[in-house]
């Protein structure tokens, strides 16, 4: 009887371990698919760096939108254009 209980416990722990070790692979595969999503790249007019539009600082002036990699580039652009923030 003791052997049967011990065997059942070992089987239970083995199943639990197998499920836990397989779970990260599923998450990793889902993460890889998200990385493959295409995102529009935009160019910073001040320094020429390309950055994802989602991460860029945006400035809209006169119905035109400009994208910047940093606040420093935005300020440099505004100073060069003679425009105020």
C-alpha positions in Angstrom: 0.0 0.0 0.0 2.8 2.4 0.9 4.5 1.7 -2.4 1.3 2.6 -4.3 1.0 5.9 -2.5 4.7 6.7 -3.1 4.4 5.8 -6.8 1.3 8.0 -7.1 3.2 10.9 -5.4 6.1 10.5 -7.8 3.9 10.4 -10.8 2.1 13.6 -9.6 5.3 15.4 -9.1 6.6 14.3 -12.5 3.5 15.5 -14.3 3.7 18.8 -12.4 7.3 19.3 -13.3 6.7 18.4 -17.0 3.9 21.0 -17.2 6.0 23.7 -15.6 9.0 23.1 -17.9 6.8 23.1 -21.0 5.1 26.4 -20.1 8.0 28.8 -20.8 8.4 27.4 -24.3 4.8 28.4 -25.1 5.4 31.9 -23.7 8.7 32.2 -25.6 7.0 31.3 -28.9 4.2 33.9 -28.3 6.8 36.5 -27.5 8.7 35.8 -30.7 5.6 36.4 -32.7 5.1 39.8 -31.1 8.7 40.7 -32.0 8.0 40.0 -35.6 5.2 42.6 -35.8 6.2 45.3 -38.3 6.3 48.8 -36.9 6.7 52.0 -38.9 10.1 53.6 -38.6 10.3 57.4 -38.7 13.3 59.6 -39.2 14.3 62.3 -36.7 14.7 65.6 -38.8 17.3 67.0 -36.4 19.8 64.1 -36.2 18.6 61.7 -38.9 18.1 58.7 -36.6 15.4 56.2 -37.4 13.2 55.3 -34.5 9.9 53.3 -34.1 7.0 55.7 -34.4 5.6 54.3 -31.2 8.6 55.4 -29.2 9.2 58.8 -30.9 8.4 62.2 -29.4 5.8 63.8 -31.7 5.5 67.5 -32.5 2.6 68.8 -34.8 3.0 72.2 -36.4 0.9 73.6 -39.2 -0.8 70.2 -39.9 2.6 68.5 -40.2 3.9 65.9 -37.7 7.6 65.6 -36.8 9.1 62.7 -34.9 12.1 63.0 -32.6 14.3 60.5 -30.8 14.8 62.8 -27.8 13.7 66.1 -26.3 17.2 67.5 -27.1 16.7 66.8 -30.9 13.2 68.4 -30.7 14.6 71.5 -29.0 17.4 71.7 -31.6 14.9 71.4 -34.4 12.7 74.1 -32.9 15.7 76.5 -32.4 16.9 75.9 -36.0 13.4 76.6 -37.4 12.9 79.8 -35.3 9.7 78.3 -33.9 8.6 78.3 -30.3 7.4 75.2 -28.4 
